[in-house]
Amino acid sequence: VLFVSTKKQAQPIVEKYAKEVGMPYVTERCLGGTFTNFTEIRRLVQYYITLKQRKESGDLASKYTKKEQLKFTKEMEKLQRVVSGIVDLKKLPEAIFVVDIKTDITTINEAHKKEIPIVAICDSNVNPDMITYPIPGNDDGIKSIELITGYVASAVKEGLEEKNKKQPAKPTVKTK
């Protein structure tokens, strides 16, 4: 389940609960083509991971000038804001949870095109027709967002636990 909210007051809440259950999230800006052009987005994420690894290993410092290193650092910071939450997203999500439909309409449209189920908080000022599982509620109040996102996160956690129970344990091979 991909957690999505680019609304300022919901960003830390969505990030907190998504990390709590180990799910990917988008809090800054959902890139156009996140679902419809997933291979390119995946390539961008891979580039970010490579840049990060090269910086940590000291490879950038040894092969590039300070000006070039600064350019790489700025690029990495920009990518971190946009793709750091979806680094672990290896395939299209099985569902998305959106806090504010109006703010994240691009994400809703893309998910709808790819037939990804959408769970969203639906305030009285939005049309819930494109939403698979609408949750009536206030998408502006911090307490409301916190409560609903917390329930969604606990449902995801419960679903993961149920999924892990159903998977048979791998047989262990004994060696002499």
N, C-alpha and C positions, 0 to 999 in steps of 0.2 A: 504494500500500500504506500503510495507516494503522498506525503503530506504537503499541501500547498497553501501559502498565504503570503502575498506581497504587501499586505496591509500593515502599516507601521506598528500598531498596537498588538497585532497578533503574531508578528515575527518571532519574538523570543519564546512565546508560548508553544507555537508549532515546532520550533527547533528543539525545545526541551522535551516535549512528549515524543517526537519522532526519534530522537537519540535514545530516549528511555527504552523504547521498544525495538531499537535497531533498524528503523525504517529510513528510507531516503526522504529528503525534504527539499523544498524550494522556498526560500524566504526573500530573496532579493528580486530577481527578475526571471521569470520562466522564459527561457530562450525559445524563439519561434522555431518550430520543427522538433521540439523535444520528443514528441511522439511520432509525428508524420515523417521526420527525417532522422530517426533514432541512430542510424549508423554514423552520421556526421557528428552528432552530439557525443556519441560514444568515443569517436576519434578525438574530439576536443578534450574530453575528460582524460583520455589516455595521454594526450600532450601535456596537460596540467600535472598529471602524476609523474611523468618523465621529468618535467622541469623541476618539480619539487625534489625528486630523488637526486637529480644532478646538482642542485644547490646544496642539499644536505651532505652529499659526498665530497663537495669541494671541487667538483669537475668544472663548474662555471667559473670559479675564482681562478683556477689554474690556466684555463684556455682563452679567457676573454678579458678585454680591457674593463676598467671601472665603468666607463660609459655604457658598454654593452651589457655588463652585469646589471646596471641600474635599469636598463631597458627590459631585461628578463625579469627582474624583480617586480617592476610595475605591471608587466604582463601577467605575472603569476598572481599578484594581488587582485587584479581585475578578474582573472579566471576563478580565483578562490571565492570571491563574492558570488559568482554566478553558478559555478559547478561543484563547489565543495560538498554540498548536501547530496548530490547525486553520484558521487564517486563509486558507491557500491551498487548502483543500479546497472546490472549486467544485461537485463532484458526489459522489455516494456512492462510497466507495472500491471498487476492484476486488477487494481482499483486505485482511484485517487480520492483523497479527502480534501475538500476545498472549504476555506472559511468564508470567503466573500466572493460570490459569483460575479458581481459587477466589476470588481477589481481584477479578477483573474479570468475574464471572459475568453481570452485567447487560449488559455490552458483548457477550459471547458470545451471550446470548439474543436480543438485538436483531439482531445480524448473522445469526444463524440464521433469524430471521423474515424478513429481507430477502434471504435466500439469498446472502449474501456469503461467499465462501470464507474459512475461518479457518485460519491457521497458528499453532500454539501449542506452547510447551514443556509437555510432560506429565510431571509427576512421578508417583511411584508412589501418591500419595494422591488422585489425581483420576480421573474417568471420561472417557476421550477420545472417547466416542460422538458428541458434537456437533461435534468438531473435524474439519475436512476433511483437513488435513495435520498430524497430530501429530508432534512432535519429542520422542522420549524423552530426558529429561534432568532435571537438578536445577534447579528454579526458585527455589531459595533462595540458592544459592552465587553470590557476585558474579563469580567467575572463570567459572563455567558460563554465567551470564547474558551476560557480556561476550563469551565465545567464540561462543555460538549467535547472539546478536544481531549480532555482527560478520559471521558467515557469511550471515545473512539479508540484511543490508545490502549485502554484496558481491554477492549473487545479484540483488538489486533493481537495483543499479548495472549489472551485466552485462546484465540484461534491458532496461534503458533504452538501453544502448549498442546492443544488438541491434535494438531497435525503431527507433532513429534511423538505423541502417544500411539498414533495409528501406524507409524512407520515401524516395521519389524527391525529388531536389533540385528546388526550384522554378525554373522557367525565368526567366532574366533578360531583361527587355525593354530593348533598346537604343534610345535616343532620340538624335536628331541635335542 
